[in-house]
Amino acid sequence: MPLPCTDDSIAWLFDRLSIAPAAVHRLRARLEQASCLERCGVSPHLQAMTARCHEDTFFTTKGVKAIGATASGTRPGDPFGDALFSFLMTECLQGVRDRLKEGGLAYEAPWSGRRVVGGSRGSRGSTICQLDADPVYYDDFVQFVEAETAQGAVSKVQAVMEILDKEMQARGLRLNYKPGKTGVLLHLVGVGAKEVRRQVFIEQSMQVPFETIAGETAKVHVVHAYRHVGSVATANASNKSELACRRACGAGALRPLRTAVYGNSRFSVEARKQLMESLVHSRLLHNVHIWCNFTGTDYAGMHRATMLGLRAIHDKYAVEQEDYRNSDAKVLARLGHIEPRHLISMARLRYLPRMLKQGPDCLFAFLEHTAGEATSWAEQLRLDTAWLRGALCAIDVPDFESKPEDFFGYVEENPGRWKGLVKAAARKHIERNKEQERVSRLEQEFVQFAVKHGAVQEQMFVQASVADQFICYDCEQTFGAVQGLEVHMHRVHGRRQMCRWFAQQDSCGSCLKKFHSRARLVVHLSQSSPRCLEHLMRVNQPLEDAEVAELDHEDKLRNREEKKKGIGPRQALLPAFDLQGPKLPQAPWPERLRGRHGGQQEEEVCDPAPVVRTLGTASRPDDSLSEPWSDQSAPAQLGIPPPLPSEPWARYRGLMMRSQSLGPTEAPRPRKLSARSALEFSKV
């Protein structure tokens, strides 16, 4: 409808839109300011051209005859829309950055001023400047927060969120706090961190509250891993989630083509190899050269995922035997392919010239801060450079460790020659692997020829395999790792851990700790605290086989869903905490070992008595609830459903007395209750 451009008309419009008068005044003050282009010194002619480019804009789509017209925003899809959007977002984020610096929340990284990678730990002390670490990219805002205490870190996160929300809403932008859009990665360590983790992760349901510009309370979600542009960032800087996602994507892309394309002998090996290299680089090794904290487990995971595809190419008809009988080195040598570990090294070495030329100063400050760590990027680069020198034997490149400035200066000034050296090192390494494979094959042929003509006995060349250290005594198979033996015993012989028969929920009845998942409870009983398992085995009755099978099936389904999210079965997303309640009675009981009358010690120990189970508690039958120094001498009746205890204080026996570990002839010593404690228990 037509609306006159007067103050009364504009006030009426804002009133109908339920806009507060304070917001109207802020809008007017904003409109009276100079434009972003004018404040940045852009010429009036370019300002006019920019405004003209955003008039009567439209776009078309292939296959659609209609024309789409854009009339609001920065006109996405138009030639000048992306540039203007970036310009406006820079202005918004600059306001946020200024407010953070005023509040003392800007993260500054110490730097010595050297644009080199690595250095000793002692070089960190020669700090000459503090750099603003600002990894913002377009509209993706990232802010580092560091504090002396865990509670201080949470308080700083709340302050940062308040500033961010206030600055964005002042410019008409409303942040999206839904899960997956805005998240906080918290890594809390130190004094009091356990209590803060319990407060944030459990009591606040993984949320951090803060106050908005309107005085309301908003909440931002705390996440353990944040996915962005195909990558996964975790709070503990681990690569396990990212590696799990990449391996799953690679296996999903390989599965439909494994037999039809990569295992098809009608295609040449070279063609299949090129297709596989394309798959490996796009699904597994994309940007892997920038990873920090690269552990041996990460390298092993990449190796297994890559070899899964390369073994599909290996032509089993040419070698006259199944592919699984050949080692990884033999497969790589026959395909003329380099090891996956060195593929990552080559990618990191090829990336080095571009990083030295275009990398920001804060990146070198971070690399300098982590220098000396076993899994740092600088340490990985040092190992890669050592591999390069070992492959080429003699090169006219300055040494990485003794002359770092000369080395990085040479790489930055000669990027073409440096990349040529990396390719030459890869070719030399492949040739060396082929030569070793040829020597090994000739040795085997010589042994077979000598044994065939009776020159030597076959037993002379039988060597004990150092790798096959673990033997299955049921079927006499050997394995190179204990993990392989355990998987074999589970799949072939149906072996399962004994603790699964005593892990019913997600809490340990012996120490009263809640682990939030049965898988973590199984690890606790089998590895972390075997004494808890021994305690449960002496006091509790094991579960039925059907119950254990049902619980294992539920864990399998839960692990499958969590694996899709990059969460491991033993990963501790929530901290374990102590439950409230009495613990199980300590075992073995003295009367079980010596009898009711304190006579001679029995050779056979009775089976555990039936128990009444609740969450984290257990009670014994009436006859076994009697004190060991009492006059009751009725024998224990096993196999009979236990009645509930008649004495009120008997239910709290675990609170009143803690039996110490007694020897075969040591008598228990009673503990007396105070008058106040006896009165309180008698009222229950």
Disulfide bonds with the S-S distance in Angstrom:
none
